[in-house]
Amino acid sequence: MSSPPDPVAELVGRGVRAELAAELAESGLLVRVAGEPVVLAPDADPVTGRPRVLATLLGGPVPVPPLTDLVRSRHPGAESVMLVLPASVPEPAAGRPYMRYLLATDALTPASEEPGWLVRRAGEGDAPDVLPLLVKAMVDGYEGAGSPVAAESLREDAERVFAQALAEGAVFVAHDDSGFAGHATVVPDEDELTGLPRLELFDTFVLPARRGSRAGALLNSAALRYARELGLPLRGYVSGHDDNAERVLARLTAHGWRRDTTYWSLPLADERPAGG
C-alpha cells in the first residue's frame, strides 16, 4: 500500500512556492476532494458581507456535490462557494462566473500610432478625468457580478487605485482634438501561489461618446507595451455573467488574450433539498 503524498512536496510540484506550501500544509485549510488538493478558506462578499468560502483548486477539476457537501460540513453558515479555478480546469456546469482573468499573449499586436491622437502617461493633474471612470468601472463590475454598490462608497477605493498606479504602475490617458477620451490603468500584482510578479490592467474605460474610436485600442496597446518593456505578464479581467460580459470575453480571446484564473460562484442554498 502506497504512503500518502507529502503535501508540501506535492504543492511545490504543482507550482506553489515552498513557503506558502508549508503554511497551507499546517493551516488546516488544505483538504482533498476526489483526491485533488483544495484550499477552503472562510470569506465574505466584499459588498454585502454575506459569508462564503473560497475554494482554491490546486490540482485538477473536482466534482461539485462532494465539494459543496464538504463546505457545508466545515462552514455551515456559508451561503456560497467561490471556486478559484486555474486555467487548466474547465468551468463547471453549475453556478456562474463572477470574474474571469485573462492573460495577454504574444499574439497581441500593439496598435500603431494614430494621427490626431495623443496617448501619454498620466499624472496627479489627470485625477478629475480618470477618477470618475475608475468609480464607474468598479460600480459596473460589482453590478455585473451580482453585488450592486453605490458609487459614492467607492470613491476612496478609486483614489487608492489611482495613487498606487501612479506610484508603482502606470496610468495612460488618451486625447484627441476634442479632448480627453479615456484611460488605461495598470497596477502591480503578484501571483498568490507562485509569488511571481505581474501586472494587472485594472481598467480601460473610454467615454461613451468616444466609443468606436481608436481610443480603446491605443490605450490597451500602451498598457501592453508597458508590460513588455518590463518583461512582466499582463492580465485583465471580465466581471459578471451577462450577455455583454460574454461578448467582451469572446472578443478578447479572439484577439490574443487567453484564459487565466477564474472566480466561479456556486450558491449553496440552491442545492439543498426542499425542506432541508
N, C-alpha and C positions, 0 to 999 in steps of 0.2 A: 504494500500500500504506500503510495507516494505521500511525502510530507507536504503540509500546506505551504504555499509560496511565502517567501519573505516579503511582507508588504512594502517595505522601503525599497528593496531592490526591484520589485515589480513596478512600483510607481516611477522610479527613476528610469527604468527601461521603457516606460510609456511617455517619457519626456518631461516628467515633473522634476523640478530642481530638488536636489538632495535635501536641503534644509526644510523645504515645505513637505517633502515626502515623509521625513522623520516626524514632523509636527502632526501631520494627518494620521500617521500610524498610532500615535499616542493620544489622539484627541477624543476618541470615541465617536467621531463623526463618520468614519470610514466604514462602510457596510458592503455587503455583496448581494447583488440581485442577479439571479440566473448565472452566478459565477463571475460577474463583472464588477469591478470596483466602482463604487458610487459614494460621493460625499454628501451627506444630508445635514444641512445647517439651517437652524431656525432663522426666519427673516420676517420682514413686514413690507407691505406695499408702501412705497415712498410717499404716496399721496393720501391714501385712505387710512393707512396704518393697520389694515387688516392682516392678521397673521398668515404667513405662508412658509413654505420650506423650499430652500434652494437645493436642487438635486443635480450635482455636477457629475456628469458621466466621465470617467477617466479611462474607459475602455470602449467596448463595442456597444451596440444597442441593447436595451433591456426591455422585457415585456412590461406593459403599463400596469395591469392589475396587481402583480406581485409588488411592484414599486409603490403604488398608491396604498396598498394594504399595509406595507411596512411603515410608510409615513404616518398613517392613521394610528398605528400602534405606538409609535415613538413620539408623535406630536399630535395628540388628539384634538387640540384647538385649531389646528391649521385648516384654512379654508381652500387652499390651492397648493399645487406643487409647481415651482418654476424650474423646468428642466433646462440645464445648461448643456447644450449638445455640441460636441466638436464637429468639425466639418465632415468627418468621415462617417458620422451617424445620421441616417435618414430621419426626416421629420416624422413623428408618429401620426397615425390617422386620427387619434383622439386629441382634443384640445385645440389650441390655436396659437399662432405666432404672436409673441409680444415684441421682440426686437430681433432682427436678423443683421448680423455683421457681415461685411463683405471686404475682401482684400483686393487691392489694385494689383494687376498682373502686368507682365512685360508686354502684353498685347495692347495695352492702353497707349495710344499715341497722343502726346500733348498737342493742343491746337496751336497753330501758328499765330503770330501777332495779327491783329485786325486793324486796318486803318480807321481812325476816328475813335478808337478805344484806348483807354489807359487803365492798366491793372497794376497796382502798386501795393507795397507793404503799408499797413495802416499804423497809425499812432493814436495816442490818447485823444487827440482832437477829432478822431473819427467816431468816438463813442456815440454822439447823438444820432448818427446814421445807423450804426451797427447794433447797438443795444436793443432797440425795439424789435429788430428782426430776430435776434437771439431769443428774446422773450416769446415772440410769435412761434418760432420753431419749437421751443420747449412746450408751449401750450398745445400745438398741433401733435407733437409726439406723444404726450400723455393722453390726449383725447383719442388718438388713433389706437393706443394700446389699451383703452378702456378705463382710464383713470383721469377724468376731466379735472382741471385745476384752474383757478383764477389767475389771470395774467399778473396782477399786482403782487401775488405771492412769490413770483419767480424773478422779480427784478434783481434781488441780491444775488441769486444764482447766476443770472446772466452777467452781472458785473464781475463776479468771481471768475467765470469762464473767460471773459474778455481780458481781464487783467492777467490771468495765467497765460493765455495765448500770446499776449504782447511780450511777456517776460520770458517765457520758456518755449513758445511755439511760434505761430505766425498768424496774422490776420491780413487777408488780401481784400482790397476794395476795387470795384470796377466803376469807371466813369466814362461817359461819352459827352457829346456836346450838350446833351440835356441834363447832365449832372450825374449824381450817384445812382447806380443801378442795382448794386447788391454786394454781398461779401462772401468770403470763404474763410472759416475759422478752423485752425489746426491746433490741437493741443497735444502735449506729450502723453504717452501712455506706456504701460508695461504689461506684458503677458503674465497673468497671475500665476500660471502653472510653471512656465519656464523661466520667468524673471527677465526675459529678453525685452529690450526697449523697442518701441514702435511709435507711430503717430496715428492720431485719430482725426479724421475730417469731421469735426463735431457738427458743423452745419455749413451748407451752401444755400444761400437764400437770395433769390432775385426778386425784385419788386414786381408785383403782379402786372403793372403796366409795361414792364420791360421783358416779360417772359416771351419766349420766341426769338429774342435777340441772341447775340453771341455772348452775352454776359456770363451765362452759366458755364459754357464750355471754356471760356477764358479763365474763369475763377477756379474751376476744377483743375485745369491744366497748371495753373500757378501752384496749387497745392501739391500736385503730382511732381512737378519739377523740384519743389522744395524738399519733398521726401527723398527723391532720388539723389539730390545733391548731398543729403545727409547719409545716404545709404541705409535708410530705415524703411520698413514696411509701412504702408499707408492703408488704413482701413476706414470704411464708412459704415453707415447702418441705415436700415429702413425700419421704421416703427409701425406697429399695428398690423391689421389683417383685412382692411377694407380693399375695395377694388383699386383705389389709387395706389395703395402700398404695393399691390401685386403688379400693377403696371410699371411702377418705378423699379421694382426688383427685376422684372423681366428686361427692362431697358438697360439697366446697369450690367446685368450678367451677359447680355448680348454684346456689350461694348467693351468687355475685357475685365470686369470685376468677377471674382469667384467667391463662393460661399465660404464663410469662416464660422465663428461661434454663433449659435442660435439660442435665443431665450424663448422657451416654449411653455405656455401656461396650460396647466391641467387643473380644472376646477374639481375639487373633491366631492362637493355636495351632489353633483350631477350623477355620480357613480353609485351613490348609496341607494340601497333598495328602498322602495316605498315603505314608510313607517319605521325605517332603521335609523 
